[in-house]
Amino acid sequence: MQPVNLTNQHNSNATPQPAPPLAASIKFKFFLTGLAGLGLWFSLYWQLQGLAAYLAFSLLGLEPGSHLGEAMLFFFYDTPKVLMLLTLIVYGVGVLRSFFTPERTRKILAGKRESVGNVLAALLGIVTPFCSCSAVPLFIGFVTAGVPLGVTFSFLISAPMVNEVALVLLYGLLGWKVAALYLGTGLLIAILAGWTIGRLGMEEHIEDWVREMHVNASDIPDQKLTWTERFGHGKTAVREIVGKVWIYVVLGIAVGAGIHGYVPEGLMASIMGKEWWAVPAAVLVGIPMYSNAAGIVPVVEALLGKGAALGTVLAFMMAVIALSLPETIILRKVLKPRLIAVFIGVVGTGIMLVGYLFNIII
Amino acid sequence: MEIKVLGPGCAKCAEAEKLMRAVVEEAGVAATIEKVSDFQQIAKHGVFSTPAVVIDGQIKCVGKVPSKAEALGWIKP
């Protein structure tokens, strides 16, 4: 990559800038720092396996192959690995997200036909910065701007479910195939569930005050960012997300390590196996549970390691992340009960189908 | 000056309110600061990503906690 491309000038057609050499040197410094950081990251990342073995077996003097030794090895290897992956990806996504704002996403989605709109909304759900507490203002903003109801739901389902934290953890702990399956089926559920809700024509089940509201959002300034600010967004994302979830990651991996070392092989096969009732049971248990991806994925890994079926476990995880009781209660402010019930029903059914599908094919 | 911080009440919204209070005190300007957490009121401002800061009816920022320098720039005469 040419370092020259790294910075975005505010107004290229203005009078010539007085100090281009300085600007160029800043760009170059950015480029070098980034390269050095990446190099350091990779060289450390490849050392982790050896480091973990050293910590567990040499420093702590545990017996390789013993329960405690294997549990500690798992913990010492997975914790730094996942945290490093998380930092790198969250930083990257933070920078990427500075290109997408909810305002811009709304502009893209407003007036889009359904189907095309559902696909776009699900994809934009991944990259648009979204905090679950702004789900309600966002819903109002989308619906009043003429984004179809089903398209809005595609966005609201995909935004929390398909997120970088879940994907990194699945990749780091279970490999790229499981991560890709999760990404693909998560998007598919968001698209199809939103499309279905749109087909059902439930616009009158939005609370009346929302439908009667006419808002005008044209005066929100569309901010232009410099690359320095975009990298700043990446840094902020790392501080906020990794700073918040690292403890769940560590605790989750510790629980995972415990199950890894002590719970007998195949125990989970009898509880979270491929029986017909296992998938709906996993979804029903998952809905009232509220956890972020960071807390649930390490547990998922341990469950899988002990013989739980992949479909059942993925369904459980999706139910925990995508259908949460607190979010449902907040959405009640803008949705009438029947639409809430349809939302849970349609998304829950989609998750169960995914669970059955993987139990059959894998 | 009339400052409104819009947000349903998550951690970021509280942070934005705290920042605006600190900045007003530091700049020593006369201002009222109001936290708006009612969804209907928030929507009426045309804001749909929170937290947002509105000063004298003008939307200053949406969807993020402003930086201190930014906030000072808005309220300094």
HADDOCK unambig.tbl for C-alpha pairs under 7 A between the chains (distance, minus, plus):
assign (segid A and resid 102 and name CA) (segid B and resid 49 and name CA) 6.71 0.50 0.50
assign (segid A and resid 133 and name CA) (segid B and resid 8 and name CA) 6.97 0.50 0.50
assign (segid A and resid 133 and name CA) (segid B and resid 10 and name CA) 6.31 0.50 0.50
assign (segid A and resid 134 and name CA) (segid B and resid 49 and name CA) 5.94 0.50 0.50
assign (segid A and resid 134 and name CA) (segid B and resid 50 and name CA) 5.92 0.50 0.50
assign (segid A and resid 137 and name CA) (segid B and resid 39 and name CA) 6.44 0.50 0.50
assign (segid A and resid 137 and name CA) (segid B and resid 43 and name CA) 6.36 0.50 0.50
assign (segid A and resid 137 and name CA) (segid B and resid 48 and name CA) 4.47 0.50 0.50
assign (segid A and resid 137 and name CA) (segid B and resid 49 and name CA) 6.40 0.50 0.50
assign (segid A and resid 138 and name CA) (segid B and resid 48 and name CA) 4.76 0.50 0.50
assign (segid A and resid 138 and name CA) (segid B and resid 49 and name CA) 6.06 0.50 0.50
assign (segid A and resid 140 and name CA) (segid B and resid 43 and name CA) 6.91 0.50 0.50
assign (segid A and resid 141 and name CA) (segid B and resid 48 and name CA) 5.24 0.50 0.50
assign (segid A and resid 215 and name CA) (segid B and resid 44 and name CA) 6.14 0.50 0.50
assign (segid A and resid 215 and name CA) (segid B and resid 46 and name CA) 5.22 0.50 0.50
assign (segid A and resid 216 and name CA) (segid B and resid 46 and name CA) 5.42 0.50 0.50
assign (segid A and resid 217 and name CA) (segid B and resid 46 and name CA) 4.74 0.50 0.50
assign (segid A and resid 217 and name CA) (segid B and resid 47 and name CA) 6.86 0.50 0.50
assign (segid A and resid 220 and name CA) (segid B and resid 59 and name CA) 6.31 0.50 0.50
